[in-house]
Amino acid sequence: MAERTVSEILEALARIETNVKTIAKNSADHESRLRALEQKSGKRMESLTLAVLSAVAVGVVGYFTGKLF
């Protein structure tokens, strides 16, 4: 009976180990996806800021060019 209990415990530990490995693998995948999503909004904000600054710079240059001629 003791051998059977030890055998059952070893089988349960093997299943637990497999589950832990699977969870660790999925966790790494989810982390990389989250990082990509977090960076995406930052890139959009940078693009928007660049577009606004470029429009202001072009407007200022255009205004002064118009005053010269």
C-alpha positions in Angstrom: 0.0 0.0 0.0 2.8 2.4 0.8 4.5 1.7 -2.6 1.2 2.5 -4.3 0.8 5.8 -2.5 4.4 6.8 -3.3 3.8 5.9 -6.9 0.6 8.0 -7.0 2.5 10.9 -5.5 5.2 10.6 -8.1 2.7 10.6 -10.9 0.9 13.6 -9.5 4.3 15.4 -9.2 5.1 14.7 -12.8 1.7 16.1 -13.9 2.3 19.2 -11.7 5.8 19.7 -13.2 4.3 19.5 -16.7 1.6 22.0 -15.9 4.2 24.4 -14.3 6.3 24.2 -17.5 3.3 24.9 -19.7 2.3 27.9 -17.5 5.8 29.3 -17.6 6.0 29.0 -21.4 2.6 30.7 -21.8 3.5 33.4 -19.4 6.6 34.4 -21.4 4.5 34.6 -24.5 1.9 36.8 -22.8 4.6 39.0 -21.5 6.0 39.6 -24.9 2.6 40.4 -26.3 1.8 42.9 -23.6 5.2 44.6 -24.1 4.4 45.0 -27.8 1.0 46.5 -27.0 2.5 48.9 -24.5 5.0 50.1 -27.0 2.4 50.5 -29.8 0.6 53.4 -28.1 3.9 55.1 -27.4 4.9 54.9 -31.0 1.6 56.5 -32.0 2.1 59.3 -29.6 5.6 59.9 -31.0 4.2 60.0 -34.5 1.4 62.4 -33.6 3.9 64.7 -31.8 6.2 64.7 -34.8 3.3 65.6 -37.1 2.2 68.5 -35.0 5.7 69.9 -34.6 6.3 69.6 -38.3 3.1 71.4 -39.1 3.9 74.2 -36.7 7.4 74.5 -38.1 6.1 74.6 -41.7 3.5 77.2 -40.6 6.1 79.4 -39.0 8.4 79.2 -42.0 5.5 79.9 -44.3 4.4 82.9 -42.3 7.8 84.5 -42.3 8.4 83.7 -46.0 5.0 85.4 -46.8 6.0 88.5 -44.8 9.3 88.7 -46.8 7.7 88.7 -50.2 
